[in-house]
Amino acid sequence: MAKPLRIGCGAGFSGDRLEPAVVLAARGEIDYLVLECLAERTIALAQLRKRKDPARGYDPLLERRIELLLPALQAHRFRLVTNMGAANPLAAADAIVGIARRHGISIRVAAITGDDVLAEIDSAARTLETRTPLVEFGELVSANAYLGVAALMPALETGADIVITGRVADPSLFVAPMAHRYGWALDDFDRLARGTSVGHYAEPGPKDVPGMANLGFPYADVDADGDATLAKVEGTGGRITLANAKEQLLYEVTDPFGYVTPDVVADFSTVSLCETGANRIAVSGAHGRPRPRELKVSVGYLAGYVGEGEIGYAGANAVARARLAGDIIRERIGRQFPDMRVDLIGETSMHGRSFDHAAHPYEVRLRVAARAKSAELAMIVGEEVEALYTNGPAGGGGTRKYVHEQIGIVSTLVDREQVMAKVTIKEYAGNAKAA
């Protein structure tokens, strides 16, 4: 029997820990390492960085991750697939090649572009969230379509050591290596669905889990039919169980009978999960229907600025003093900022109310945030909170104030025929460490 394809999951979001990916790279005997680091929020932040500096716009941890992983990639010859390109895959590829050049490591990087469809987007198109026309959101600054396996396959066929993309559907990052290795047709929807059920898995869940300080991220051994066994590197912390495998399978899946990706409409209702050993879960049985004719697009628009201010209160009657401070702020500037939040962190910030009326926290932090059209107007929020030092209840301290530019995010659909992916090769062929 042929050795199954082994794919390691080295990141589940942009801020994930770096060390578990290094463990997978060095000790996991993997064929592919996937770093999934992109979401609606992170691509919006990436667009902000690119607006300020056209040479940026990729994941802020890209350089650190690549510095750590390049030696293992050279030693063990696995391939890396990641969406750390975010809003600027070409600049990300250049950064990777620059790191390789400094270390004298030969590298070939395939950068995938084409997800940027801002020029093609119809401003009259309606959003998926509220059915509001895009034109009503003001100036649009980005529109990124969710690419799929079809966009990744040509990059894998170049033999590149690293494939870096922008907005690609999360499962597609995992399914593409399977389709490439086993020669799956892109209309083999049952196999694509099984691969999607594997690719939707992310990492062990924290439920009375041993060794949390040394969590091991999972890998999947995938056979030619797309069925897989999930496991992790021996000696690492964490736990892979039926419970957390089910949770991760259904994470963000609003319809388990029809999970829509750019590659397939997957039916997860037929998936079978079976514990085959300690930290080993077999996954099989997903079925699929033809992929949708349209692709989802994440659209960014200029949403103005957010001004924030924080101040802490401690000691007897702390909550009452913080609540009074919030009331003062509302009265002073509430009419100026109709879209304003006043939260008591430690009391009401998570759910908007306190559910334990008997509790009286000894300390609490007031946070005020409001949207504004300009940075100058947004600054007023933090200034008024800071002024509570001497113009508010007694005992306030530890103030902080911020102003952030905001990119709002909504979603729409675009015909897949309007989206043209392109592969650009960046490489360094040297083998002597630069001086």
C-alpha positions, -999 to +999 in steps of 0.1 A: +000+000+000+013+034-010+023+058+019-006+082+025-001+119+020+007+137+052-004+173+056+004+193+087-016+222+100+010+247+112-014+277+119-051+282+123-051+320+124-028+349+119-017+352+155-012+315+161+019+303+180+050+298+158+067+269+176+042+241+169+047+246+132+084+242+137+078+209+156+057+196+127+083+207+102+112+191+121+096+159+135+063+154+117+076+136+086+052+157+066+048+161+029+030+195+031+027+221+058-003+244+056-003+278+074-039+291+074-036+327+085-063+347+069-099+358+078-122+387+070-107+408+098-071+400+090-074+408+053-091+441+062-061+449+084-038+438+056-055+462+032-049+491+057-012+482+058-010+481+020-028+515+017+000+530+039+028+511+022+024+494-012+053+471-003+034+456+027+000+442+030+010+406+038+009+388+071+028+407+098+043+374+111+054+361+077+091+370+081+093+354+116+075+322+104+097+318+073+129+325+092+120+296+116+108+272+089+133+276+061+160+255+076+135+226+082+121+230+047+156+227+033+164+197+055+132+177+051+120+188+017+083+192+025+063+219+007+046+249+023+012+262+013-001+294+029-024+324+025+000+347+044+001+367+012-031+384+024-035+416+004-001+414-014+011+379-023+037+392-047+054+414-020+051+384+003+070+362-022+097+388-026+101+389+012+105+351+013+131+351-014+149+379+004+151+358+036+163+328+016+190+349-001+203+361+032+206+325+044+219+311+012+190+287+008+177+279-027+140+286-029+112+287-055+081+305-045+048+305-065+026+335-058-010+333-067-029+365-076-063+371-091-084+371-060-084+410-062-116+417-082-122+453-072-121+464-108-147+438-117-171+442-088-206+457-096-213+485-071-250+476-075-245+441-062-261+433-029-244+421+002-250+386+015-255+400+051-283+426+046-290+426+008-279+463+008-263+475-025-225+479-022-228+515-034-245+525-002-213+517+018-193+545+002-158+541-012-149+505-018-111+499-012-109+461-017-128+431-031-112+397-027-128+366-042-124+332-024-103+312-048-102+274-047-083+243-057-084+253-094-062+284-086-038+264-065-031+235-088-011+253-114+012+267-086+017+232-072+025+219-107+055+243-109+073+223-083+075+254-060+088+249-025+063+275-012+029+284-026+017+317-012-018+331-019-042+358-009-078+351-003-083+314-008-110+293+009-095+277+040-102+241+031-088+246-004-053+251+010-055+215+022-075+199-006-052+212-034-022+191-022-044+160-021-058+167-056-022+173-068-008+142-053-036+118-063-046+133-096-082+141-086-103+156-113-119+189-102-154+174-108-147+144-085-170+160-059-171+131-034-133+131-031-132+169-029-158+168-002-138+142+018-107+164+014-128+194+025-139+175+057-102+170+065-091+205+056-118+220+078-101+205+109-078+230+126-063+221+160-071+203+193-096+220+215-089+232+251-112+209+272-092+197+302-063+191+279-028+180+292+004+199+282-013+231+271+020+250+273+034+226+247+005+221+223+011+200+193-007+209+161-023+181+141-015+164+108-036+143+086-026+111+067-049+112+036-054+083+012-063+085-025-100+086-017-098+116+006-103+096+038-079+105+065-065+098+100-059+129+122-029+127+146-001+147+162+036+145+168+044+121+197+055+139+229+036+171+222+009+184+244-028+187+236-053+160+228-071+149+196-105+133+205-138+126+189-153+156+207-129+182+194-127+166+160-165+170+157-163+205+170-137+215+144-155+197+116-186+218+122-169+251+130-185+279+110-206+253+091-241+268+090-255+239+069-238+205+074-258+191+045-245+218+021-212+234+031-203+257+002-167+262-009-153+273-043-146+236-050-176+217-039-209+218-019-199+193+008-224+171+027-209+165+062-240+147+075-225+114+062-191+118+078-179+091+101-154+098+129-137+069+146-111+068+174-084+044+162-059+050+190-046+076+214-048+110+196-058+093+164-092+099+147-102+084+113-124+107+091-143+093+062-176+093+043-183+129+031-201+133-001-203+163-025-223+181-051-211+203-079-193+235-070-213+268-071-213+290-102-204+320-081-176+328-057-179+346-025-162+380-023-150+398+008-155+436+001-137+463+021-150+498+024-138+530+042-156+529+075-141+560+090-123+560+124-129+546+159-119+566+189-114+547+222-107+556+258-102+535+289-100+542+326-099+519+356-117+521+390-109+500+420-119+496+456-152+498+473-181+508+451-159+505+420-187+494+397-210+522+407-182+548+401-174+533+367-211+533+357-214+569+368-183+578+346-200+561+316-232+581+322-211+613+323-195+605+290-228+597+274-242+630+285-212+650+274-206+636+239-234+611+232-251+635+207-219+639+188-214+602+186-247+583+180-227+551+173-210+548+207-204+519+231-199+522+268-187+490+284-176+480+319-149+454+314-153+428+341-190+436+344-209+441+311-184+442+282-189+406+269-227+403+271-239+438+276-252+431+311-242+415+343-258+381+350-245+378+386-263+406+405-248+394+438-212+399+425-195+432+433-161+433+415-133+450+434-120+465+402-135+473+368-124+491+337-145+516+317-141+514+279-158+539+256-156+536+218-173+555+190-172+558+153-163+591+136-158+603+101-124+618+108-094+611+130-097+645+147-133+639+157-125+604+169-098+618+192-124+635+213-136+601+227-103+593+243-097+629+255-130+629+273-123+596+290-088+609+301-104+640+315-124+618+339-092+619+361-103+652+375-138+656+359-154+624+370-158+600+399-131+596+424-103+571+421-101+567+383-067+558+369-046+541+342-062+559+313-054+549+277-067+564+244-065+553+208-077+562+173-079+536+146-088+539+109-114+513+100-120+492+070-155+477+070-162+443+056-192+429+038-197+400+014-212+395-020-210+371-050-193+372-083-195+349-113-164+326-112-157+333-149-148+369-139-120+357-116-087+349-133-060+335-111-024+339-121+009+322-109+041+342-106+074+325-098+099+342-076+131+323-068+167+323-055+190+297-069+221+305-049+237+280-024+264+301-007+254+321+023+256+358+015+282+379+034 
